[in-house]
Amino acid sequence: MGLFNTIKDNLPKQFSIFQLMSILGIDALEERKVRNLLKQFYLQGYIKRISKNMYQKTEDKNKK
């Protein structure tokens, strides 16, 4: 989960796909890859989508 930890540590609670692309060093031509990555994080419950380009990190699953 190294990629997830990098994202978790460097992004605010609410973030846009463009902020994520900047952190990962991905240009606009590869936007589809980032959207697929975000979809996987969504399906695993790590983030939720709040609008077309905005996402919100969820609380850690292990915190209780």
PDB file with SEQRES, HELIX, SHEET and CRYST1 records, atoms N, CA, C and O in Angstrom:
SEQRES   1 A   64  MET GLY LEU PHE ASN THR ILE LYS ASP ASN LEU PRO LYS          
SEQRES   2 A   64  GLN PHE SER ILE PHE GLN LEU MET SER ILE LEU GLY ILE          
SEQRES   3 A   64  ASP ALA LEU GLU GLU ARG LYS VAL ARG ASN LEU LEU LYS          
SEQRES   4 A   64  GLN PHE TYR LEU GLN GLY TYR ILE LYS ARG ILE SER LYS          
SEQRES   5 A   64  ASN MET TYR GLN LYS THR GLU ASP LYS ASN LYS LYS              
HELIX    1 AA1 GLY A    2  ASN A   10  1                                   9    
HELIX    2 AA2 ILE A   17  LEU A   24  1                                   8    
HELIX    3 AA3 ALA A   28  GLU A   30  5                                   3    
HELIX    4 AA4 GLU A   31  LEU A   43  1                                  13    
SHEET    1 AA1 3 GLN A  14  SER A  16  0                                        
SHEET    2 AA1 3 MET A  54  LYS A  57 -1                                        
SHEET    3 AA1 3 ILE A  47  ARG A  49 -1                                        
CRYST1    1.000    1.000    1.000  90.00  90.00  90.00 P 1           1          
ATOM      1  N   MET A   1       0.821  -1.196   0.000  1.00  0.00           N  
ATOM      2  CA  MET A   1       0.000   0.000   0.000  1.00  0.00           C  
ATOM      3  C   MET A   1       0.864   1.258   0.000  1.00  0.00           C  
ATOM      4  O   MET A   1       0.432   2.297   0.499  1.00  0.00           O  
ATOM      5  N   GLY A   2       2.047   1.186  -0.537  1.00  0.00           N  
ATOM      6  CA  GLY A   2       2.927   2.346  -0.578  1.00  0.00           C  
ATOM      7  C   GLY A   2       2.321   3.514  -1.326  1.00  0.00           C  
ATOM      8  O   GLY A   2       2.443   4.662  -0.897  1.00  0.00           O  
ATOM      9  N   LEU A   3       1.669   3.229  -2.443  1.00  0.00           N  
ATOM     10  CA  LEU A   3       1.038   4.290  -3.226  1.00  0.00           C  
ATOM     11  C   LEU A   3      -0.073   4.951  -2.425  1.00  0.00           C  
ATOM     12  O   LEU A   3      -0.191   6.176  -2.413  1.00  0.00           O  
ATOM     13  N   PHE A   4      -0.889   4.144  -1.756  1.00  0.00           N  
ATOM     14  CA  PHE A   4      -1.976   4.706  -0.958  1.00  0.00           C  
ATOM     15  C   PHE A   4      -1.431   5.572   0.170  1.00  0.00           C  
ATOM     16  O   PHE A   4      -1.971   6.648   0.430  1.00  0.00           O  
ATOM     17  N   ASN A   5      -0.371   5.126   0.846  1.00  0.00           N  
ATOM     18  CA  ASN A   5       0.203   5.916   1.941  1.00  0.00           C  
ATOM     19  C   ASN A   5       0.758   7.234   1.441  1.00  0.00           C  
ATOM     20  O   ASN A   5       0.634   8.250   2.125  1.00  0.00           O  
ATOM     21  N   THR A   6       1.367   7.243   0.264  1.00  0.00           N  
ATOM     22  CA  THR A   6       1.856   8.492  -0.328  1.00  0.00           C  
ATOM     23  C   THR A   6       0.700   9.449  -0.563  1.00  0.00           C  
ATOM     24  O   THR A   6       0.788  10.636  -0.248  1.00  0.00           O  
ATOM     25  N   ILE A   7      -0.372   8.929  -1.115  1.00  0.00           N  
ATOM     26  CA  ILE A   7      -1.558   9.749  -1.380  1.00  0.00           C  
ATOM     27  C   ILE A   7      -2.158  10.238  -0.065  1.00  0.00           C  
ATOM     28  O   ILE A   7      -2.499  11.413   0.074  1.00  0.00           O  
ATOM     29  N   LYS A   8      -2.283   9.330   0.893  1.00  0.00           N  
ATOM     30  CA  LYS A   8      -2.888   9.672   2.184  1.00  0.00           C  
ATOM     31  C   LYS A   8      -2.105  10.772   2.900  1.00  0.00           C  
ATOM     32  O   LYS A   8      -2.699  11.667   3.502  1.00  0.00           O  
ATOM     33  N   ASP A   9      -0.796  10.707   2.837  1.00  0.00           N  
ATOM     34  CA  ASP A   9       0.038  11.672   3.554  1.00  0.00           C  
ATOM     35  C   ASP A   9       0.123  13.032   2.870  1.00  0.00           C  
ATOM     36  O   ASP A   9       0.329  14.041   3.545  1.00  0.00           O  
ATOM     37  N   ASN A  10      -0.029  13.086   1.556  1.00  0.00           N  
ATOM     38  CA  ASN A  10       0.215  14.325   0.815  1.00  0.00           C  
ATOM     39  C   ASN A  10      -1.037  15.065   0.354  1.00  0.00           C  
ATOM     40  O   ASN A  10      -0.931  16.178  -0.160  1.00  0.00           O  
ATOM     41  N   LEU A  11      -2.202  14.482   0.524  1.00  0.00           N  
ATOM     42  CA  LEU A  11      -3.431  15.141   0.078  1.00  0.00           C  
ATOM     43  C   LEU A  11      -4.266  15.596   1.265  1.00  0.00           C  
ATOM     44  O   LEU A  11      -4.270  14.939   2.305  1.00  0.00           O  
ATOM     45  N   PRO A  12      -4.976  16.716   1.122  1.00  0.00           N  
ATOM     46  CA  PRO A  12      -5.904  17.140   2.181  1.00  0.00           C  
ATOM     47  C   PRO A  12      -7.111  16.204   2.229  1.00  0.00           C  
ATOM     48  O   PRO A  12      -7.256  15.330   1.374  1.00  0.00           O  
ATOM     49  N   LYS A  13      -7.972  16.385   3.222  1.00  0.00           N  
ATOM     50  CA  LYS A  13      -9.142  15.512   3.369  1.00  0.00           C  
ATOM     51  C   LYS A  13     -10.018  15.533   2.116  1.00  0.00           C  
ATOM     52  O   LYS A  13     -10.498  14.487   1.679  1.00  0.00           O  
ATOM     53  N   GLN A  14     -10.227  16.706   1.541  1.00  0.00           N  
ATOM     54  CA  GLN A  14     -10.933  16.806   0.265  1.00  0.00           C  
ATOM     55  C   GLN A  14      -9.928  17.224  -0.793  1.00  0.00           C  
ATOM     56  O   GLN A  14      -9.143  18.149  -0.586  1.00  0.00           O  
ATOM     57  N   PHE A  15      -9.956  16.541  -1.923  1.00  0.00           N  
ATOM     58  CA  PHE A  15      -8.966  16.817  -2.960  1.00  0.00           C  
ATOM     59  C   PHE A  15      -9.573  16.605  -4.336  1.00  0.00           C  
ATOM     60  O   PHE A  15     -10.591  15.929  -4.492  1.00  0.00           O  
ATOM     61  N   SER A  16      -8.931  17.192  -5.316  1.00  0.00           N  
ATOM     62  CA  SER A  16      -9.383  17.018  -6.695  1.00  0.00           C  
ATOM     63  C   SER A  16      -8.478  16.020  -7.401  1.00  0.00           C  
ATOM     64  O   SER A  16      -7.365  15.742  -6.956  1.00  0.00           O  
ATOM     65  N   ILE A  17      -8.970  15.497  -8.490  1.00  0.00           N  
ATOM     66  CA  ILE A  17      -8.180  14.571  -9.296  1.00  0.00           C  
ATOM     67  C   ILE A  17      -6.904  15.248  -9.783  1.00  0.00           C  
ATOM     68  O   ILE A  17      -5.879  14.590  -9.963  1.00  0.00           O  
ATOM     69  N   PHE A  18      -6.965  16.560  -9.995  1.00  0.00           N  
ATOM     70  CA  PHE A  18      -5.801  17.284 -10.505  1.00  0.00           C  
ATOM     71  C   PHE A  18      -4.711  17.407  -9.440  1.00  0.00           C  
ATOM     72  O   PHE A  18      -3.524  17.381  -9.766  1.00  0.00           O  
ATOM     73  N   GLN A  19      -5.104  17.542  -8.167  1.00  0.00           N  
ATOM     74  CA  GLN A  19      -4.115  17.536  -7.088  1.00  0.00           C  
ATOM     75  C   GLN A  19      -3.415  16.182  -7.023  1.00  0.00           C  
ATOM     76  O   GLN A  19      -2.199  16.114  -6.842  1.00  0.00           O  
ATOM     77  N   LEU A  20      -4.180  15.115  -7.170  1.00  0.00           N  
ATOM     78  CA  LEU A  20      -3.603  13.772  -7.158  1.00  0.00           C  
ATOM     79  C   LEU A  20      -2.651  13.573  -8.327  1.00  0.00           C  
ATOM     80  O   LEU A  20      -1.571  13.006  -8.163  1.00  0.00           O  
ATOM     81  N   MET A  21      -3.046  14.036  -9.502  1.00  0.00           N  
ATOM     82  CA  MET A  21      -2.188  13.916 -10.679  1.00  0.00           C  
ATOM     83  C   MET A  21      -0.877  14.658 -10.457  1.00  0.00           C  
ATOM     84  O   MET A  21       0.179  14.187 -10.879  1.00  0.00           O  
ATOM     85  N   SER A  22      -0.931  15.795  -9.811  1.00  0.00           N  
ATOM     86  CA  SER A  22       0.271  16.574  -9.529  1.00  0.00           C  
ATOM     87  C   SER A  22       1.205  15.823  -8.584  1.00  0.00           C  
ATOM     88  O   SER A  22       2.414  15.782  -8.811  1.00  0.00           O  
ATOM     89  N   ILE A  23       0.659  15.236  -7.541  1.00  0.00           N  
ATOM     90  CA  ILE A  23       1.469  14.492  -6.574  1.00  0.00           C  
ATOM     91  C   ILE A  23       2.117  13.274  -7.222  1.00  0.00           C  
ATOM     92  O   ILE A  23       3.270  12.950  -6.937  1.00  0.00           O  
ATOM     93  N   LEU A  24       1.372  12.602  -8.093  1.00  0.00           N  
ATOM     94  CA  LEU A  24       1.898  11.400  -8.738  1.00  0.00           C  
ATOM     95  C   LEU A  24       2.774  11.710  -9.946  1.00  0.00           C  
ATOM     96  O   LEU A  24       3.431  10.816 -10.480  1.00  0.00           O  
ATOM     97  N   GLY A  25       2.790  12.965 -10.380  1.00  0.00           N  
ATOM     98  CA  GLY A  25       3.605  13.341 -11.536  1.00  0.00           C  
ATOM     99  C   GLY A  25       3.045  12.830 -12.851  1.00  0.00           C  
ATOM    100  O   GLY A  25       3.796  12.501 -13.769  1.00  0.00           O  
ATOM    101  N   ILE A  26       1.730  12.766 -12.937  1.00  0.00           N  
ATOM    102  CA  ILE A  26       1.061  12.265 -14.142  1.00  0.00           C  
ATOM    103  C   ILE A  26       0.484  13.446 -14.905  1.00  0.00           C  
ATOM    104  O   ILE A  26      -0.131  14.332 -14.311  1.00  0.00           O  
ATOM    105  N   ASP A  27       0.681  13.463 -16.221  1.00  0.00           N  
ATOM    106  CA  ASP A  27       0.159  14.577 -17.019  1.00  0.00           C  
ATOM    107  C   ASP A  27      -1.287  14.315 -17.441  1.00  0.00           C  
ATOM    108  O   ASP A  27      -1.814  13.220 -17.243  1.00  0.00           O  
ATOM    109  N   ALA A  28      -1.910  15.317 -18.014  1.00  0.00           N  
ATOM    110  CA  ALA A  28      -3.334  15.269 -18.361  1.00  0.00           C  
ATOM    111  C   ALA A  28      -3.656  14.194 -19.395  1.00  0.00           C  
ATOM    112  O   ALA A  28      -4.798  13.743 -19.477  1.00  0.00           O  
ATOM    113  N   LEU A  29      -2.682  13.784 -20.173  1.00  0.00           N  
ATOM    114  CA  LEU A  29      -2.932  12.755 -21.182  1.00  0.00           C  
ATOM    115  C   LEU A  29      -3.223  11.393 -20.558  1.00  0.00           C  
ATOM    116  O   LEU A  29      -3.804  10.523 -21.207  1.00  0.00           O  
ATOM    117  N   GLU A  30      -2.826  11.207 -19.316  1.00  0.00           N  
ATOM    118  CA  GLU A  30      -3.034   9.926 -18.642  1.00  0.00           C  
ATOM    119  C   GLU A  30      -4.093  10.019 -17.543  1.00  0.00           C  
ATOM    120  O   GLU A  30      -4.047   9.282 -16.558  1.00  0.00           O  
ATOM    121  N   GLU A  31      -5.031  10.919 -17.723  1.00  0.00           N  
ATOM    122  CA  GLU A  31      -6.084  11.133 -16.729  1.00  0.00           C  
ATOM    123  C   GLU A  31      -6.885   9.860 -16.471  1.00  0.00           C  
ATOM    124  O   GLU A  31      -7.300   9.609 -15.339  1.00  0.00           O  
ATOM    125  N   ARG A  32      -7.105   9.063 -17.499  1.00  0.00           N  
ATOM    126  CA  ARG A  32      -7.890   7.832 -17.359  1.00  0.00           C  
ATOM    127  C   ARG A  32      -7.258   6.892 -16.327  1.00  0.00           C  
ATOM    128  O   ARG A  32      -7.978   6.251 -15.562  1.00  0.00           O  
ATOM    129  N   LYS A  33      -5.939   6.803 -16.296  1.00  0.00           N  
ATOM    130  CA  LYS A  33      -5.254   5.939 -15.325  1.00  0.00           C  
ATOM    131  C   LYS A  33      -5.542   6.398 -13.896  1.00  0.00           C  
ATOM    132  O   LYS A  33      -5.765   5.579 -13.005  1.00  0.00           O  
ATOM    133  N   VAL A  34      -5.533   7.703 -13.691  1.00  0.00           N  
ATOM    134  CA  VAL A  34      -5.790   8.241 -12.353  1.00  0.00           C  
ATOM    135  C   VAL A  34      -7.237   7.989 -11.961  1.00  0.00           C  
ATOM    136  O   VAL A  34      -7.511   7.642 -10.813  1.00  0.00           O  
ATOM    137  N   ARG A  35      -8.162   8.155 -12.889  1.00  0.00           N  
ATOM    138  CA  ARG A  35      -9.576   7.884 -12.589  1.00  0.00           C  
ATOM    139  C   ARG A  35      -9.780   6.408 -12.232  1.00  0.00           C  
ATOM    140  O   ARG A  35     -10.561   6.089 -11.335  1.00  0.00           O  
ATOM    141  N   ASN A  36      -9.080   5.512 -12.929  1.00  0.00           N  
ATOM    142  CA  ASN A  36      -9.177   4.088 -12.604  1.00  0.00           C  
ATOM    143  C   ASN A  36      -8.607   3.796 -11.219  1.00  0.00           C  
ATOM    144  O   ASN A  36      -9.155   2.979 -10.479  1.00  0.00           O  
ATOM    145  N   LEU A  37      -7.522   4.455 -10.874  1.00  0.00           N  
ATOM    146  CA  LEU A  37      -6.933   4.303  -9.550  1.00  0.00           C  
ATOM    147  C   LEU A  37      -7.904   4.794  -8.474  1.00  0.00           C  
ATOM    148  O   LEU A  37      -8.095   4.130  -7.455  1.00  0.00           O  
ATOM    149  N   LEU A  38      -8.507   5.945  -8.703  1.00  0.00           N  
ATOM    150  CA  LEU A  38      -9.484   6.481  -7.752  1.00  0.00           C  
ATOM    151  C   LEU A  38     -10.685   5.554  -7.614  1.00  0.00           C  
ATOM    152  O   LEU A  38     -11.227   5.401  -6.520  1.00  0.00           O  
ATOM    153  N   LYS A  39     -11.100   4.940  -8.708  1.00  0.00           N  
ATOM    154  CA  LYS A  39     -12.224   4.003  -8.657  1.00  0.00           C  
ATOM    155  C   LYS A  39     -11.884   2.813  -7.758  1.00  0.00           C  
ATOM    156  O   LYS A  39     -12.724   2.358  -6.982  1.00  0.00           O  
ATOM    157  N   GLN A  40     -10.658   2.316  -7.866  1.00  0.00           N  
ATOM    158  CA  GLN A  40     -10.246   1.199  -7.014  1.00  0.00           C  
ATOM    159  C   GLN A  40     -10.229   1.606  -5.541  1.00  0.00           C  
ATOM    160  O   GLN A  40     -10.673   0.842  -4.684  1.00  0.00           O  
ATOM    161  N   PHE A  41      -9.721   2.798  -5.243  1.00  0.00           N  
ATOM    162  CA  PHE A  41      -9.731   3.284  -3.863  1.00  0.00           C  
ATOM    163  C   PHE A  41     -11.167   3.446  -3.364  1.00  0.00           C  
ATOM    164  O   PHE A  41     -11.452   3.164  -2.200  1.00  0.00           O  
ATOM    165  N   TYR A  42     -12.070   3.897  -4.234  1.00  0.00           N  
ATOM    166  CA  TYR A  42     -13.481   4.049  -3.875  1.00  0.00           C  
ATOM    167  C   TYR A  42     -14.098   2.686  -3.559  1.00  0.00           C  
ATOM    168  O   TYR A  42     -14.787   2.528  -2.551  1.00  0.00           O  
ATOM    169  N   LEU A  43     -13.850   1.712  -4.420  1.00  0.00           N  
ATOM    170  CA  LEU A  43     -14.427   0.384  -4.227  1.00  0.00           C  
ATOM    171  C   LEU A  43     -13.908  -0.284  -2.949  1.00  0.00           C  
ATOM    172  O   LEU A  43     -14.608  -1.102  -2.352  1.00  0.00           O  
ATOM    173  N   GLN A  44     -12.703   0.055  -2.533  1.00  0.00           N  
ATOM    174  CA  GLN A  44     -12.136  -0.500  -1.302  1.00  0.00           C  
ATOM    175  C   GLN A  44     -12.545   0.304  -0.073  1.00  0.00           C  
ATOM    176  O   GLN A  44     -12.238  -0.090   1.052  1.00  0.00           O  
ATOM    177  N   GLY A  45     -13.236   1.427  -0.275  1.00  0.00           N  
ATOM    178  CA  GLY A  45     -13.757   2.212   0.839  1.00  0.00           C  
ATOM    179  C   GLY A  45     -12.802   3.240   1.412  1.00  0.00           C  
ATOM    180  O   GLY A  45     -13.051   3.759   2.500  1.00  0.00           O  
ATOM    181  N   TYR A  46     -11.718   3.553   0.716  1.00  0.00           N  
ATOM    182  CA  TYR A  46     -10.752   4.523   1.225  1.00  0.00           C  
ATOM    183  C   TYR A  46     -11.141   5.968   0.926  1.00  0.00           C  
ATOM    184  O   TYR A  46     -10.740   6.878   1.651  1.00  0.00           O  
ATOM    185  N   ILE A  47     -11.913   6.186  -0.127  1.00  0.00           N  
ATOM    186  CA  ILE A  47     -12.344   7.534  -0.496  1.00  0.00           C  
ATOM    187  C   ILE A  47     -13.803   7.485  -0.911  1.00  0.00           C  
ATOM    188  O   ILE A  47     -14.348   6.416  -1.186  1.00  0.00           O  
ATOM    189  N   LYS A  48     -14.430   8.657  -0.954  1.00  0.00           N  
ATOM    190  CA  LYS A  48     -15.756   8.749  -1.558  1.00  0.00           C  
ATOM    191  C   LYS A  48     -15.751   9.920  -2.522  1.00  0.00           C  
ATOM    192  O   LYS A  48     -15.031  10.901  -2.332  1.00  0.00           O  
ATOM    193  N   ARG A  49     -16.554   9.802  -3.543  1.00  0.00           N  
ATOM    194  CA  ARG A  49     -16.633  10.829  -4.573  1.00  0.00           C  
ATOM    195  C   ARG A  49     -17.689  11.840  -4.162  1.00  0.00           C  
ATOM    196  O   ARG A  49     -18.812  11.469  -3.820  1.00  0.00           O  
ATOM    197  N   ILE A  50     -17.326  13.138  -4.196  1.00  0.00           N  
ATOM    198  CA  ILE A  50     -18.296  14.159  -3.810  1.00  0.00           C  
ATOM    199  C   ILE A  50     -18.750  15.002  -4.993  1.00  0.00           C  
ATOM    200  O   ILE A  50     -19.755  15.706  -4.891  1.00  0.00           O  
ATOM    201  N   SER A  51     -18.042  14.950  -6.100  1.00  0.00           N  
ATOM    202  CA  SER A  51     -18.478  15.552  -7.364  1.00  0.00           C  
ATOM    203  C   SER A  51     -17.623  14.947  -8.473  1.00  0.00           C  
ATOM    204  O   SER A  51     -16.828  14.040  -8.223  1.00  0.00           O  
ATOM    205  N   LYS A  52     -17.782  15.442  -9.685  1.00  0.00           N  
ATOM    206  CA  LYS A  52     -17.082  14.819 -10.814  1.00  0.00           C  
ATOM    207  C   LYS A  52     -15.574  14.754 -10.608  1.00  0.00           C  
ATOM    208  O   LYS A  52     -14.965  13.719 -10.876  1.00  0.00           O  
ATOM    209  N   ASN A  53     -14.968  15.824 -10.144  1.00  0.00           N  
ATOM    210  CA  ASN A  53     -13.516  15.861  -9.991  1.00  0.00           C  
ATOM    211  C   ASN A  53     -13.051  15.969  -8.544  1.00  0.00           C  
ATOM    212  O   ASN A  53     -11.855  16.116  -8.294  1.00  0.00           O  
ATOM    213  N   MET A  54     -13.973  15.897  -7.587  1.00  0.00           N  
ATOM    214  CA  MET A  54     -13.612  16.060  -6.176  1.00  0.00           C  
ATOM    215  C   MET A  54     -13.878  14.771  -5.405  1.00  0.00           C  
ATOM    216  O   MET A  54     -14.873  14.079  -5.620  1.00  0.00           O  
ATOM    217  N   TYR A  55     -12.952  14.480  -4.505  1.00  0.00           N  
ATOM    218  CA  TYR A  55     -13.037  13.277  -3.688  1.00  0.00           C  
ATOM    219  C   TYR A  55     -12.762  13.639  -2.242  1.00  0.00           C  
ATOM    220  O   TYR A  55     -12.194  14.692  -1.952  1.00  0.00           O  
ATOM    221  N   GLN A  56     -13.168  12.758  -1.332  1.00  0.00           N  
ATOM    222  CA  GLN A  56     -12.936  12.971   0.090  1.00  0.00           C  
ATOM    223  C   GLN A  56     -12.396  11.678   0.678  1.00  0.00           C  
ATOM    224  O   GLN A  56     -12.923  10.597   0.417  1.00  0.00           O  
ATOM    225  N   LYS A  57     -11.335  11.798   1.477  1.00  0.00           N  
ATOM    226  CA  LYS A  57     -10.788  10.625   2.144  1.00  0.00           C  
ATOM    227  C   LYS A  57     -11.746  10.221   3.257  1.00  0.00           C  
ATOM    228  O   LYS A  57     -12.303  11.078   3.943  1.00  0.00           O  
ATOM    229  N   THR A  58     -11.935   8.925   3.435  1.00  0.00           N  
ATOM    230  CA  THR A  58     -12.754   8.425   4.533  1.00  0.00           C  
ATOM    231  C   THR A  58     -11.846   8.180   5.726  1.00  0.00           C  
ATOM    232  O   THR A  58     -10.622   8.166   5.601  1.00  0.00           O  
ATOM    233  N   GLU A  59     -12.457   7.989   6.872  1.00  0.00           N  
ATOM    234  CA  GLU A  59     -11.674   7.681   8.072  1.00  0.00           C  
ATOM    235  C   GLU A  59     -11.007   6.329   7.878  1.00  0.00           C  
ATOM    236  O   GLU A  59     -11.508   5.476   7.146  1.00  0.00           O  
ATOM    237  N   ASP A  60      -9.873   6.143   8.542  1.00  0.00           N  
ATOM    238  CA  ASP A  60      -9.176   4.860   8.453  1.00  0.00           C  
ATOM    239  C   ASP A  60     -10.092   3.743   8.918  1.00  0.00           C  
ATOM    240  O   ASP A  60     -10.807   3.887   9.910  1.00  0.00           O  
ATOM    241  N   LYS A  61     -10.067   2.628   8.195  1.00  0.00           N  
ATOM    242  CA  LYS A  61     -10.904   1.490   8.559  1.00  0.00           C  
ATOM    243  C   LYS A  61     -10.486   0.892   9.901  1.00  0.00           C  
ATOM    244  O   LYS A  61     -11.328   0.367  10.630  1.00  0.00           O  
ATOM    245  N   ASN A  62      -9.212   0.965  10.231  1.00  0.00           N  
ATOM    246  CA  ASN A  62      -8.697   0.339  11.442  1.00  0.00           C  
ATOM    247  C   ASN A  62      -8.884   1.190  12.688  1.00  0.00           C  
ATOM    248  O   ASN A  62      -8.720   0.686  13.799  1.00  0.00           O  
ATOM    249  N   LYS A  63      -9.222   2.467  12.536  1.00  0.00           N  
ATOM    250  CA  LYS A  63      -9.433   3.340  13.696  1.00  0.00           C  
ATOM    251  C   LYS A  63     -10.798   3.062  14.298  1.00  0.00           C  
ATOM    252  O   LYS A  63     -11.805   3.093  13.591  1.00  0.00           O  
ATOM    253  N   LYS A  64     -10.845   2.796  15.574  1.00  0.00           N  
ATOM    254  CA  LYS A  64     -12.120   2.625  16.272  1.00  0.00           C  
ATOM    255  C   LYS A  64     -11.929   2.837  17.729  1.00  0.00           C  
ATOM    256  O   LYS A  64     -12.885   2.738  18.498  1.00  0.00           O  
TER     257      LYS A  64                                                      
END                                                                             
